[in-house]
Amino acid sequence: MNELEELRALVREVIRDVLPKGLPVTETVNLWTDQDLAAFVNRLLDLDPDQVQELRSGRKRFRLAAPSVPSVEAAAGRAGPVNGPGLVNGAERAGETTPVRRIERGAVTEAVITAAARAGERLVLGRGAVLTPLARDRARASGVPIEKER
């Protein structure tokens, strides 16, 4: 047995002594839509008492899956070039690490805000862009900063 295998065996032994039931189990979940959330909640409601106790004790944990970022065009139901007249991707201000998504014109919908939130972007709206009321509410709830150019 080499040194690395011996070290692993010792760590496993310590873990068994300290945590008789082993390390907590972490499950990754995808919650992109309201339906995903409803299905997850229903699954939790159907757990047996032993599984509920594992959740309460912290032995069973959940982690959100890293978002796969759809393009704003796909989220908004648009097709066309990313660098077209409506949208420009990848712009960043000097000194800022938050990616910027510029929208020059058109309606900025809730779907656009959701995509920006998943990508960790802030939005800069040109003179021809209009923010819908639902999109404004989604931006506030999601923490997506929006600037309107004048």
Secondary structure, DSSP 8 states (H G I E B T S, - for coil): --HHHHHHHHHHHHHHHH-TT-S-EEEEE---SHHHHHHHHHHHHT--HHHHHHHHHTSEEEEE-------HHHHTT--S-TTSSSEEEEE--TT--S-EEEEEEEEE-HHHHHHHHHHT-EEEEEEEEEE-HHHHHHHHHHT--EEE--
